[in-house]
Amino acid sequence: MTPTTFQLSSTTRLQLLRTICLGAVSGITLLLPTEAALAQSALPPVTVDAPRERARPAAAQPSRRASTTRGVRATRAARAPQAAPVAAESGPGAGERANGPVRGFVATRTGTATKTDTPIIETPQSISVVTTDQIRNQGAESVGAALRYTAGVSGDVNGGSDTRFGGLQIRGFDMTMPGLYLDGLRVPSSTYVHFLGLESYGAERLEVLRGPSSVMYGGSGTGGILNYVSKLPTASQFGEVSVSGGSFNRYQGQFDLGGPANKEGTVLWRLTGVVRDGETQVDFTRDNRVFIAPAVTIKPNDATTITLLASYQKDTAGWGLQFLPASGTAFANNGRFIRNTFFGGEPNFNRFDTELATAGYLLSHDINEAFTVRQNLRYAWMHNEQQSFYGTGYASAADEAAGLMSRYGAGGASTINSFAVDNQLQGKFVTGILSHTTLFGIDYRNTSFRDAASGYSTGKINVFAPVYTNTWTNDGPYDDKGIKQSQVGLYAQDQIKLGRLSFLLGGRQDFASTDLDNLLARSSASTSASAFTSRAAVMYNFDNGIAPYFSYAESFLPVLNTNVAGELLKPETGVQYEVGVKYQPVGINALITLAAFDLTRSNVVTFAPPSYFAEQTGQVNSRGIELEGTATLTEGLNVRGAYSYIDAVLTQDPVNVGKAPTTVPLNRFSLWSDYTVQGGPLAGVQVGGGVRYVGSTFGDDANTFKVPASTVVDALLAYTKDNYRLALNVTNIGDTRYVAACYGYTSCFYAEGRKAIAKLTYRW
């Protein structure tokens, strides 16, 4: 289907922003960073309200303010601190907050789409939430693995053994570089590394907002964003400790502890940690990790909450991503296939060691019953050192027949520094027959990184009978650059309700500047860009839980990258039209979403062989349909199903107009279900399983060969008794060998084979 399209002129857009801004209340000052803070650096937006479980002092007094705003819907009771845990409340979504814990698989509220605590059934854009319970039941041990049962999304396009954790794809577009947000603030990437390897155990939930999101988040990708929502302190004491072990010599310990730090409950704390010693499916490749994340919430009074957050992670790993030829992986090489455990480098030239840290806070202050100000701030740092050889294909037909793959190597280091702050003023009020939830914001981010790399030569290797020599030659540096980028955005949003009819209007103006220092060429370059982006949507919520909607959204992304000539790239832009319907059955803890979209991305950045440097190939259009449903029933049953049909086409390209881009399957389907026996002698026994189907994809932009479709099955068997839980998760139980993706004839990546992990958990 082809939706009717329309264009908004620049004059109309500015008028729209002015109209929204008319609702501003004079005399309210946003919490802006100091000049010293701005001198450091920053990045886009934030998430939502501070923890809902704010603990009121034992001798709490009645609210000192009475509502003086006619028709105000913000009730103090809904915001008040709670001493009782969420679990004590009843009913689907009862007690849930936008960035808080969820019982089961079904989240009912989100702050990612609008930066306000809004029910998903009232959010006119497609969004998926992966909860902690789903991550645990499915045994997902990475962010990418946690997204395997999400419609229109893949977190491990490049295979499950990729220790670089690349390959985030949303609605047919690679969002690895621009798509990750931590508590609503973007964590950026360099040319070679990014933050997608962040420990999944530290997340309370993972939220995928599909489609352009620049009105809320400034420079962001066209396909959508992944928002990693950190675990926050709670008002009830709790703790859990787990030990696990399994395939690929993997052993892990983890803990999550927290609760009130004083008897008044005005200070809450939480500490989450992971220690892992392991390997991967790929020979000679380690996967060791240390992760620690402390958090403290301070409630100085009934109106103010501040949560301090930090994390530190150190990975000592090898190069799990193997660049293999299509001949022998996607299709047979004289009847032979390369093992999915094959390592194509040299064992003594194989490392991917990463250290990262984040620190920041989430601050919220209620001015009165109607107005709230928030400031979210974060500093993020990463340092990576790597060495690897990667395959460059067969040099000749004779080499292909003999299975001799050519190789080239790289060794270098990358460092990223990023500062981000988002200031928000939220208001709830009524004008005539219309009720409003308005949001005004100013956000700022500053990012700098340096990439340095040298090339290395070595001999060919037999992919069917490898012999490692651990010899190589240093060919000297080929990349040494530093890039700095700053971006300031001013945005406004109004969520308007007229009975069951609601409208969403938003506008944003961004200003960005980028500076490049090429230390090899001893040259520099600078560029600046600005853009106005808008979003508009309409939705109607029927009494029976059905909610149809239509939305329009735009994106703008100043690219942090250079082409093979060392030139800064142009900003990417995107436009999307989406029509859909959401269904939340009355009295049943379930949510179903059906969406159809038409999405166009311009100035697309790709990393194609043979150079693997960034290049902009033109324009891609992606049209599709997504269906997703989740349910958690009181009888102990969880269900999650997803189907997506995505038809992506290169609409502007020097050579391949009309072709499909690589790695994008036309069809993708997944279904997971688990059940816990509620009574009798088998009470506490949990069984579950899922099936994942990924359709065939083209292996190159010219569409000359295909990567076959794949189907795998996952399984769960667990038993809970008192405070103990023993679980066994097996992914790809049939040990199916299949290719996750190909980027031409020289760069194919195997998916992960069978992996079994047993875990013992004690909770109190």
Secondary structure, DSSP 8 states (H G I E B T S, - for coil): ---------HHHHHHHHHHHHTT--TT-------HHHHHH--BS-----S-S-----TT----S----STT----HHHHS--SS-GGGS-STTTT--TTS--SSS---EESTTTSS-EEGGG--S-EEEEEHHHHHHHT--SHHHHTTTSTTEES-TT-TT-TT----EETTEE-TTT-EEETTEE----SS--STTS-GGGEEEEEEEES--HHHHSB--SSEEEEEEE----SS-EEEEEEEEETTTEEEEEEEEEEESSTTS-EEEEEEEEEEE-B-SSTT-BEEEEEEEEEEEEEEETTEEEEEEEEEEEEEE------B-SBTTTB-BTTB---TT---S-TTS-EEEEEEEEEEEEEEEESSSSEEEEEEEEEEEEEEEEEEEEE---SSHHHHHHTEE-EEEEEEEEEEEEEEEEEEEEEEEEETTEEEEEEEEEEEEEEEEEEEEEEEE---EESSS-------EEEEEEEEEEEEEEEEEEEEEEEEEETTEEEEEEEEEEEEEEEEEETTTTEEEEEEEEEEEEEEEEEE--TTSEEEEEEEEEEEE----B-TTS-B---EEEEEEEEEEEE--TTSSEEEEEEEEEEEEES-EE--TTT---EE--EEEEEEEEEEEEEEETTTEEEEEEEEEEEEEEEE-SS-TT---TT--SEEEEEEEEEE--SSTTTTEEEEEEEEEE--EESSTT--SEE--EEEEEEEEEEEETTEEEEEEEESTT----EEEESSTT-EEE----EEEEEEEEE-
